[in-house]
Amino acid sequence: MRTNLRTLAVLLLTLALAPMLGAQSLSGRFSTSIYSWERQLSTSDSETHAKLFQTAQLTVGKLAGNRLSLHLYGVFAQDLAVSAEEDPALRLYNSYLQWKDRTGILERVRVGRQRIYSGVAYGTIDGIDAGVRVKDYFKIGGFAGALVPPANDVEVGKWDDAHAFGLRLSTSKLAGTRVLVSFMQRNRTPVAYSAPGRYTGRILKFDDLEQRLVGLDVQRRFSERVDVYGRLDYDIEQERLRRGQLELRLTASDKLNFSGEFVHRAPLLAANSIFSVFEQNTMQDLGLRASYRISPVWFLSGNFGVQVYEGDESLRFGLGLRGRYGSFGYNFRRGYAGQNNGAYASLTYPLTPKMGLVATTGFSRYSLFSEDLETQTSLTGSLGLNYRPHKLLSLDVLGQGVRNRFDSHDVRLFIKANYWFHKR
């Protein structure tokens, strides 16, 4: 907890110093929510929880001639009804300085805690991400940093425990095609075994090299109506194609849209994980979707998909109708896990200019593992109000209910308040 308090003090000090750096804007969002539910401990005992979540998202902008900005996003959690060892918990998801220039060679630099998501790269690091322009032809970028601890705590990760680095090269000048080539390597020191394995009779040791991936993303718009996207991810360590994807989007008319997607996927498993010794099977997925605009406010949509994997396959399809104030539809799923038939409906209706009604419901009949087994039913629903007394303030109250084979009645309450602000 001392680490959390020290870090929080540093963040508050940074915000206090921002005006001295010539800051001209301060914007953000605060969200306070309470989620209450009851957990069954035994046939006769139960435990009531009331979890408080406080999130804060802040941006200090227009520093150093509108090129430098500070970004923060964190969550504080505390159970108000039951004490727990992990409470109170403070998690910091983003905390970085960003330099961004619209012209020149240096495009962007981020320093601090940040989310990396580009091509094959993913994860949250405490480090640096930078990109440069090579005239108007292409962009080169890269990142390096310590991986954030698994709990995503405020504590800064250590390079020796876990780290990641990567490179990317992108261009949109290749015959009208957008191309991204990316590389990422992740290293994480595995937990050492303290006793010999039951079958091997020796203490297993794994290298810290977790993943090494290289990827290619290609997107081409042939016309206003045809768009194609393709992706290939290759796992260098396990010498296999981890992901292959091809997606086609077609606008047949002003009212009718189609899209189709084929995906080949292998499990994303670390090379130094004990689970890598087990057999790993790939999966192929083919999906088709269509949307038709019946009128300016009514849309009809449908989807169909087939998934093929070792020893079995799954099937899915659905139909839906969406209007100005809500939607309803039907979904069907069948595969290794069993079969499910479900219908859903949602309503968002303005009662007054400042207050709206929100309601949802869902009913399904399902059988686990085999459609020949006994069929079970599940009914869910929610009812709530959204009140916005000011354009920068909103209040939500939502009640949720579930009825299934395990719970005859499961009622939960969710309360949330959002406040936005922007000052120059």
C-alpha positions, 0 to 999 in steps of 0.5 A: 500500500505504501507503493500505491500512496507514493505513486499517487503522490507523484501523480498529483505532484505532476498534475500540480506542476503541469501549469508551470510547464505552460499547459493550456488544457486539462480534460478528463473523466471521473467515473464512480460506480458501485456494484452489489451482489450476493454470493452463495457460500454454502446451502445456508450461508451467503455473502453480500458484496458492494464493490466500489470502483473509482476511475480517473482519466486525465489529459494535460495537453498543449504543452511545449507548443501543443506537441507535448501532453500527459496522459493518465488512467487509473482505477481504485477498487474497494469492497465496502461490505467485505474486507479482503487482503487485496483491498483497497486496490489501485491499478494504473493502466496508463501514465505516459508523456507523449510528444507528437509532431505533425511535421518533420521526421519525428512523428511520435514518442511516448515514455511511461506506462502504455498499452502496445498494440500494433501488428503482432505486438501487444501488452502493457509496458513501462518503457518507450515507444517511438516512430519516425517518418521517412519523407512521405514514403513510409514510417518506422517505429519501435518500442522497448520496456519492462512488462507490467506485473500480472496484477497490473499494479502501480508497481513498475515492472523490472526488465530482468523479470519480464520485458518486450521489444519490437519494430514496425514498418508501415507504408500506404504508398505501395500501389494504393495498398496499406502495408504493415510489417511488425516484429515482437519479442517477449521474455519472461523469467518462468517460476522455477520448479522446486521438486523433480517432475513426477514422470521425468524425475528431474527439475525442469528448467525453461528459457526466459524467451516467451514469444518471438512473432513476425507479422504482415498486415495488408489492406487495399480498397479497390473502390468505394464498394470493395475493401480487402484486408489480410493478415499473417502472423508467424511464430518463429520459436514454435515454427508455425503459422499462428494466425492467417486472416482474409476479410472482404467487405462489399457494399452492394448498394446504399442499403445492402452490405456484405462481409466475409472472413476466413481465419486460421488460428493456432493457440497463442501459447508461450514457448517456455510454458509447461503447456507447450508440451501438450498437443496443440491443434489449429482452428479454421473459421469461416464467417459471413455477415449481411446488413440491409437498411429497410428504412432510415431507422430500421436495419436487418442483419444476419450472420452465419459461421462454421468453425472446424477444429481437430475432431469436431466442428461448430455451427452458428447463425443469427438474425437481428432487427435494429431500430431507433429505440432498440433491437431484438433477435435470435442466435443459434450455437452448436459445437463441442460445448453443446447446443444453445438457442437464444432470443434477446431484446433491448430497449433504450427509450427517452422518457424526457430530454434528460432521462432515458429508460434502459431494458434488456432481456434474454432467454435461452435453452441449452444443453451442455456437451451434447444435444442429446443430454437434458435441456436447461433454460436460462432467463436474464434481464435488466432494467434501469434509468439514465439521467443526464442533468448536465452535458458533463454529468450522467447518472445510471441505476441498473438492476440485473436478474438471472434465473437458471439451473443454479440460481432461482433468483440472482438480483444485482444492483449497479449504480454509476456516475460519470463526470467530464470536464475540459478547461483551457 
